[in-house]
Amino acid sequence: MAVAVYNFFADPLKRDTFYSHVVNQVQKDGIGLLESFKILEDTLKQRCVDWPNAEAICPLLVSIDEVHVLYTRRSVDIGSSYTLYSCLKSVLNRAIKRNFAVINLTTVTHVPSLAPANDFAASIREGDHERDLPAPFTELPFDVHVIKEPLTPGCANLITVGSLKFTAKFGRPL
């Protein structure tokens, strides 16, 4: 299935047709972002027997891999101080009251693009000197775990290899 999805999106015509259809459907239905997440959450609640209590835990995690392509300037971005990443942050900010979290993964970090200094931020909200916004990332290094506790043959068992501590030794602990 993964190969079929990859091959489908590798074809620019199929990819553009797919995304155009999605955008047209959204525009036709007129459903807003908050309502879309509400529908998604309600649908998942109906299908998941052990849906967690939203007050106790964040029930929905959205993972975006290789996010650096969103903050790399494209030729169509010339003349604009915004990148696709800053647009994504603005859209997600509109859904701040929904019970979900977004995890952005990348192996190519450009910290000034992710958390620019106030004077260089494209967004007025980010550039406001009166606000102290937290950095939009948490670094999860994996090499420190390998150095501290190197992998040793015959020491791992089924319980230990299923732990986050063990998985983190190999990089992204998803």
C-alpha positions, 0 to 999 in steps of 0.5 A, a space after each residue: 500500500 505504501 508503494 501505491 501511495 508513493 507512486 500515486 503522489 510521485 506523478 505530478 498530474 495525479 498529485 495536483 488533481 488530488 489536491 485540487 479536488 480536496 481544495 474544491 471539496 472544502 470550498 464547496 462544503 464551506 466547513 471551517 477548520 474548527 468544525 472540521 476538527 470537531 467532525 474528525 474528533 467525533 468520528 474517531 470517538 465513535 470508532 475508538 472503544 478506548 478514546 481517552 478523556 480529553 481533560 486527562 490527555 491530548 487524544 489526537 496527535 498530528 505528525 508532519 514529517 520533513 517539515 523543513 520543506 515548508 519553511 524553505 523559501 520557494 520561488 513563488 514566495 518571493 516578495 512575501 515575508 511568509 513561508 508555507 510554515 508560517 501559514 501553517 502556524 497561522 492556520 493551527 493557531 485558529 484551532 488552538 482550542 481543539 484537543 490535538 497537538 502537532 508534532 513537526 519532525 525534521 532532520 534539517 533544522 534552521 532555528 531562525 526559520 522556526 523561531 525567528 527573533 522578534 525583529 525578524 518575525 514575519 507575523 505581527 503576533 510573533 514580532 510583538 515585543 510585549 509577548 513571550 511566545 514559547 519556542 515552537 519546537 522541542 529537540 529530541 536528541 537520540 545520540 546522547 542515549 546511545 553514548 550513555 547506554 550503548 546497545 549491548 548484544 543479549 541485554 535487551 528483551 521484549 519489554 525493554 525494546 518496547 520502551 520509549 527510552 530504548 526506541 529513542 536510541 534510534 532517533 524519532 521515537 514515534 
